[in-house]
Amino acid sequence: MAVLHIEDAAEFAAEVLDAEGKVLVDFWASWCGPCMMMAPVLEALDKAYPAVTVAKVNVDELGELAMQYSIDSIPAFLLFEGGKVTKRAIGAMPMETLAAKLGL
């Protein structure tokens, strides 16, 4: 499955909050160097963990979602299960470290 790029709050609700299973959401911005460094890491994670859906939310385009989930530093990774945040990680890191922090 490819990494999802969430375009609006309705898509976030459908793809993340109403999803079956685990969804990893990357809160990022195009001007953020560490965010750009994480893009290939997320692609690799998406392939390595097929049971986890990986989605991206651009904080500049969907600031209300960033505020709703108290995102004050990016990249920020939130793991959702059953529509609830179960784990958080912040900052650029190798895939193995991110997976360990999120309990994947």
Buried (B, 14 or more C-beta within 10 A) or exposed (E): EEBBEBEEBEBBEEBBEEBEEBBBBBBBBEEBEBBBEBBEBBBBBBEEBEEBBBBBBBBEBBEEBBEEBEBEEBBBBBBBEEEEEEBBBBBBBEBEEBBEBBEB
